[in-house]
Amino acid sequence: MDYNDYLKLATDYSIKQWGFDIVRFAGEEEGWRYFSCTRDGRPHYSSLPMAIRVNKHGEIETLEGDLRLRVNFMAYQLESKSQY
């Protein structure tokens, strides 16, 4: 699978599970690709973005705790670097 296949799987899962329409790539580690999922224009009082990981077989896992926070942080770091 290439990058776009992983992104499509993550986006479809995010929309189906939470109605989140923004999926940001956060990195790759040990065969898993990590993504941060959120929605456009969400109010400041809503919950934190969700985090998922996808492997080459198309399996998707929702991440919790410190790993969820780390994935969200990495996604925003990558996004801010690409803007410059």
N, C-alpha and C positions, 0 to 999 in steps of 0.2 A: 504494500500500500504506500502511496505517496502522501505528502503533507495534506493535500486537499481532501483525500479520503478520510483521514483522521479528523480533520476539521468538520467535514459534513456529518460524520457520526456524532461528534461532540455537539454540534449545533442541533441536530435532530433530537438527540437525547435531552438537551437543555430545554428546548421548546416544549417537548412532550411532558417532561417531569415538572418543570417550574414555570413555564411560560417566559423564560429568559431568552432574549433575542441577541445578546452580545456574548460572543465566546472569544476569549483571548488566549493565545498560545503562551504557555509558561515555561516550557522546556521539555527535555527528554532525558530519561534515566532508566537504564536497565531494560530497554525494550518498551517502556511505557511513555506515552506522550501526555503531558499534563496541560489542563485547560482551566481557566477561570471563567465562570458563567454569571452573568448579571443581566439586568434589563435596562433599556434606555429610559432615562428620566425617572428612575426610581426615587421615591422620597428619601430624605436624609434619615428618617426614622425606621426604614425597613431593615431587614436582616442583612448580614454580610453576604457578599457574593458566594456562590457555591463553587466547589472545585471538584473536578473529575479527572480520571486518567483512562486512557484507551490503549490497548495493546494491539499487536499486529493481527490478532485473530478477531478483532472487533469487539472484544469484551470491554465493558465500561464499568468502572467502580466509582462510587461517590466517596469523597475523602472527608474526614472529620478532624477536629482538633487542631493540633499544631501544624500538621501537614496541610490542612486546608488553608490556614493562614499563610504558610510559606508559599504555597502555589499562587495564591492571590497576590502576594507581594511580588513574586517573580514575574508574574504577568504584567503588572503595572510598571515594573522596572524595565522590562523589555519594550513595552509600548513607549515609555518616555525616552528611551535611547533612540528608538526609530524615528522620533519626531524631530531630532536634531541633525 
